[in-house]
Amino acid sequence: RSKHEEIELVSLEEFYEEAPPEISRPAVTLSEPHQQTLARLDWELEQRKRLAEKYKECLTSKEKILKEIEVKKEYLSSLQPRLNSIMQ
């Protein structure tokens, strides 16, 4: 048994629709099941790399937004004492 058998891959139809021709190579993979499995694993790897990169970008964006929120909270909390001093 191989470890790749534990990975749930996309369906064959979806693979041939979405994977670029340089990965799917339909001329070769349609007739050779082993090459087809290798191509599907390559496509899975490419998708995971893209998703990992997108995840990192989202985390960076989230951290930036959280810092902006914290700065705005600090400004708002310092605003009340200023308003009180102006009112007096």
Residue frames as a rotation matrix with the C-alpha (Angstrom) as fourth column:
ARG 1
0.574 0.819 0.000 0.00
0.819 -0.574 0.000 0.00
0.000 0.000 -1.000 0.00
SER 2
-0.475 -0.696 0.538 1.05
0.710 -0.665 -0.233 3.51
0.520 0.271 0.810 -0.72
LYS 3
-0.654 0.173 -0.737 0.48
0.522 -0.602 -0.605 6.68
-0.548 -0.780 0.303 1.29
HIS 4
-0.941 0.265 -0.212 -1.18
-0.340 -0.742 0.578 8.37
-0.004 0.616 0.788 -1.69
GLU 5
-0.561 0.769 -0.307 -4.16
0.379 0.568 0.730 6.04
0.736 0.293 -0.610 -1.34
GLU 6
-0.296 0.414 -0.861 -5.09
0.931 -0.075 -0.356 7.84
-0.212 -0.907 -0.364 1.89
ILE 7
-0.816 -0.036 -0.577 -5.36
-0.020 -0.996 0.091 11.20
-0.577 0.085 0.812 0.10
GLU 8
0.150 0.922 0.358 -8.78
0.679 0.167 -0.715 12.06
-0.719 0.350 -0.601 -1.23
LEU 9
-0.858 -0.513 -0.018 -8.15
0.299 -0.528 0.795 13.50
-0.417 0.677 0.607 -4.68
VAL 10
-0.261 0.764 -0.590 -10.56
-0.697 -0.572 -0.433 15.49
-0.668 0.298 0.681 -6.83
SER 11
0.504 0.528 0.684 -12.67
0.105 0.748 -0.655 13.52
-0.857 0.402 0.321 -9.27
LEU 12
-0.361 -0.659 0.660 -11.22
0.716 0.258 0.649 12.67
-0.598 0.706 0.379 -12.67
GLU 13
0.326 0.566 0.757 -13.69
0.907 -0.413 -0.082 14.95
0.266 0.714 -0.648 -14.43
GLU 14
0.976 0.041 -0.213 -12.76
0.130 -0.897 0.422 17.88
-0.174 -0.440 -0.881 -12.22
PHE 15
0.176 -0.984 0.003 -9.07
0.280 0.053 0.959 17.09
-0.944 -0.168 0.285 -12.61
TYR 16
-0.376 -0.332 0.865 -9.22
0.892 0.124 0.435 17.20
-0.252 0.935 0.249 -16.41
GLU 17
0.585 0.644 0.493 -11.37
0.729 -0.684 0.029 20.36
0.355 0.342 -0.870 -16.36
GLU 18
0.996 -0.062 -0.066 -9.26
-0.014 -0.826 0.563 22.38
-0.089 -0.560 -0.824 -13.91
ALA 19
0.339 -0.939 0.065 -5.70
0.323 0.181 0.929 21.11
-0.884 -0.294 0.365 -14.19
PRO 20
0.337 -0.293 -0.895 -3.51
-0.784 -0.613 -0.095 22.79
-0.521 0.734 -0.437 -16.80
PRO 21
0.924 0.094 -0.371 -2.53
-0.328 0.692 -0.643 20.58
0.196 0.716 0.670 -19.77
GLU 22
0.021 -0.990 -0.142 1.12
-0.603 0.100 -0.791 20.49
0.797 0.102 -0.595 -18.71
ILE 23
-0.582 -0.149 0.800 0.05
-0.780 0.382 -0.496 18.71
-0.232 -0.912 -0.338 -15.52
SER 24
0.308 0.821 0.481 -2.95
-0.592 0.561 -0.578 16.68
-0.744 -0.106 0.659 -16.72
ARG 25
-0.645 -0.629 -0.434 -1.31
-0.710 0.282 0.645 15.55
-0.283 0.724 -0.629 -19.99
PRO 26
0.295 0.902 0.316 -4.51
-0.688 0.430 -0.585 13.85
-0.663 -0.045 0.747 -21.23
ALA 27
0.450 -0.155 -0.880 -2.72
-0.785 0.401 -0.472 12.19
0.426 0.903 0.059 -24.15
VAL 28
-0.553 -0.744 -0.374 -0.63
-0.401 0.632 -0.664 10.16
0.730 -0.217 -0.648 -21.70
THR 29
-0.860 0.088 0.503 -2.71
-0.490 0.133 -0.862 9.94
-0.143 -0.987 -0.071 -18.54
LEU 30
0.147 0.986 -0.085 -5.98
-0.976 0.130 -0.174 8.74
-0.160 0.108 0.981 -20.10
SER 31
0.575 0.066 -0.816 -4.37
-0.456 0.854 -0.251 5.49
0.680 0.516 0.521 -21.17
GLU 32
-0.285 -0.756 -0.590 -1.95
0.261 0.531 -0.806 4.96
0.922 -0.383 0.046 -18.26
PRO 33
0.713 0.679 -0.174 -3.49
0.321 -0.095 0.942 4.77
0.624 -0.728 -0.286 -14.76
HIS 34
0.245 -0.699 -0.672 -0.10
0.953 0.045 0.301 5.13
-0.180 -0.714 0.677 -13.03
GLN 35
-0.744 -0.516 0.425 0.73
0.615 -0.776 0.136 8.33
0.260 0.362 0.895 -14.92
GLN 36
0.032 0.863 0.505 -2.80
0.201 -0.500 0.842 9.55
0.979 0.075 -0.190 -14.23
THR 37
0.736 0.201 -0.646 -2.32
0.641 0.101 0.761 9.06
0.218 -0.974 -0.054 -10.49
LEU 38
-0.258 -0.911 -0.320 1.03
0.936 -0.318 0.150 10.84
-0.239 -0.261 0.935 -10.60
ALA 39
-0.655 0.072 0.752 -0.50
0.382 -0.827 0.412 13.75
0.652 0.557 0.514 -12.49
ARG 40
0.452 0.886 0.105 -3.39
0.264 -0.246 0.933 13.99
0.852 -0.394 -0.345 -10.03
LEU 41
0.503 -0.360 -0.785 -0.91
0.854 0.066 0.517 14.00
-0.134 -0.930 0.341 -7.14
ASP 42
-0.640 -0.734 0.227 1.08
0.766 -0.632 0.116 16.77
0.059 0.248 0.967 -8.86
TRP 43
-0.269 0.645 0.715 -2.12
0.196 -0.690 0.697 18.78
0.943 0.327 0.059 -9.25
GLU 44
0.710 0.499 -0.497 -2.99
0.536 0.075 0.841 18.21
0.457 -0.863 -0.214 -5.60
LEU 45
-0.022 -0.828 -0.560 0.46
0.964 -0.167 0.208 19.46
-0.266 -0.535 0.802 -4.60
GLU 46
-0.743 -0.232 0.628 0.12
0.493 -0.824 0.279 22.60
0.453 0.517 0.726 -6.75
GLN 47
0.211 0.910 0.357 -3.29
0.197 -0.398 0.896 23.35
0.958 -0.119 -0.263 -5.27
ARG 48
0.666 0.015 -0.746 -2.00
0.737 0.144 0.660 22.91
0.117 -0.989 0.085 -1.72
LYS 49
-0.449 -0.883 -0.139 0.95
0.886 -0.460 0.059 25.20
-0.116 -0.097 0.989 -2.38
ARG 50
-0.559 0.316 0.766 -1.37
0.243 -0.822 0.516 27.88
0.792 0.475 0.383 -3.75
LEU 51
0.545 0.835 -0.074 -3.74
0.264 -0.087 0.961 27.53
0.796 -0.544 -0.268 -0.83
ALA 52
0.312 -0.520 -0.795 -0.87
0.945 0.080 0.318 27.71
-0.102 -0.850 0.517 1.67
GLU 53
-0.748 -0.597 0.292 0.35
0.641 -0.763 0.084 30.93
0.172 0.250 0.953 0.05
LYS 54
-0.193 0.778 0.598 -3.14
0.069 -0.597 0.799 32.41
0.979 0.196 0.061 0.09
TYR 55
0.636 0.394 -0.663 -3.49
0.624 0.244 0.743 31.40
0.454 -0.886 -0.090 3.74
LYS 56
-0.231 -0.818 -0.527 -0.25
0.956 -0.292 0.033 33.23
-0.181 -0.496 0.849 4.61
GLU 57
-0.772 0.001 0.635 -1.45
0.298 -0.882 0.364 36.32
0.561 0.470 0.682 2.76
CYS 58
0.257 0.957 0.137 -4.75
0.160 -0.182 0.970 36.23
0.953 -0.228 -0.200 4.63
LEU 59
0.460 -0.160 -0.873 -2.98
0.882 0.195 0.429 35.87
0.101 -0.968 0.231 7.98
THR 60
-0.665 -0.746 -0.033 -0.78
0.747 -0.665 -0.006 38.86
-0.018 -0.028 0.999 7.19
SER 61
-0.515 0.572 0.638 -3.82
0.059 -0.719 0.692 40.89
0.855 0.395 0.337 6.21
LYS 62
0.519 0.737 -0.434 -5.64
0.453 0.193 0.870 39.81
0.725 -0.648 -0.234 9.35
GLU 63
0.027 -0.599 -0.800 -2.72
0.992 -0.085 0.097 40.86
-0.126 -0.796 0.592 11.57
LYS 64
-0.856 -0.339 0.391 -2.55
0.432 -0.884 0.179 44.25
0.285 0.322 0.903 9.84
ILE 65
-0.105 0.916 0.388 -6.28
0.017 -0.388 0.921 44.81
0.994 0.103 0.025 10.34
LEU 66
0.534 0.277 -0.799 -6.08
0.738 0.309 0.600 43.76
0.413 -0.910 -0.039 14.00
LYS 67
-0.467 -0.768 -0.438 -3.28
0.873 -0.480 -0.090 46.29
-0.141 -0.424 0.895 14.58
GLU 68
-0.761 0.261 0.594 -5.36
0.099 -0.858 0.504 49.01
0.642 0.442 0.627 12.93
ILE 69
0.335 0.929 -0.155 -8.31
0.260 0.067 0.963 48.13
0.906 -0.363 -0.219 15.15
GLU 70
0.239 -0.323 -0.916 -6.11
0.969 0.145 0.202 48.28
0.067 -0.935 0.347 18.24
VAL 71
-0.830 -0.552 0.082 -4.81
0.554 -0.833 -0.007 51.74
0.072 0.040 0.997 17.27
LYS 72
-0.433 0.752 0.498 -8.36
-0.078 -0.581 0.810 52.97
0.898 0.312 0.311 16.71
LYS 73
0.473 0.582 -0.661 -9.48
0.594 0.344 0.728 51.50
0.651 -0.737 -0.183 20.07
GLU 74
-0.252 -0.662 -0.706 -6.65
0.959 -0.271 -0.087 53.32
-0.134 -0.699 0.703 21.83
TYR 75
-0.898 -0.044 0.438 -7.61
0.192 -0.934 0.301 56.56
0.396 0.355 0.847 20.12
LEU 76
0.000 0.989 0.145 -11.26
0.016 -0.145 0.989 56.15
1.000 0.003 -0.016 21.08
SER 77
0.429 0.140 -0.892 -10.41
0.833 0.322 0.451 55.32
0.350 -0.936 0.022 24.69
SER 78
-0.577 -0.683 -0.448 -8.23
0.790 -0.606 -0.093 58.45
-0.208 -0.407 0.889 24.92
LEU 79
-0.621 0.399 0.675 -10.97
0.266 -0.702 0.660 60.57
0.737 0.590 0.330 23.40
GLN 80
0.391 0.856 -0.340 -13.35
0.622 0.027 0.783 60.34
0.679 -0.517 -0.521 26.37
PRO 81
0.114 -0.367 -0.923 -10.99
0.910 -0.335 0.245 62.03
-0.399 -0.868 0.296 28.87
ARG 82
-0.884 -0.434 0.173 -10.31
0.464 -0.773 0.432 64.80
-0.053 0.462 0.885 26.35
LEU 83
-0.294 0.867 0.403 -14.03
0.322 -0.307 0.896 65.34
0.900 0.393 -0.189 25.84
ASN 84
0.466 0.447 -0.764 -14.53
0.848 0.021 0.530 65.49
0.252 -0.894 -0.369 29.60
SER 85
-0.346 -0.670 -0.657 -11.81
0.784 -0.592 0.190 68.12
-0.516 -0.449 0.729 29.98
ILE 86
-0.881 0.101 0.463 -13.32
0.273 -0.691 0.670 70.19
0.387 0.716 0.581 27.17
MET 87
0.086 0.995 -0.042 -16.77
0.522 -0.009 0.853 69.95
0.849 -0.095 -0.520 28.76
GLN 88
0.339 -0.010 -0.941 -15.42
0.919 -0.209 0.334 71.21
-0.200 -0.978 -0.061 32.09
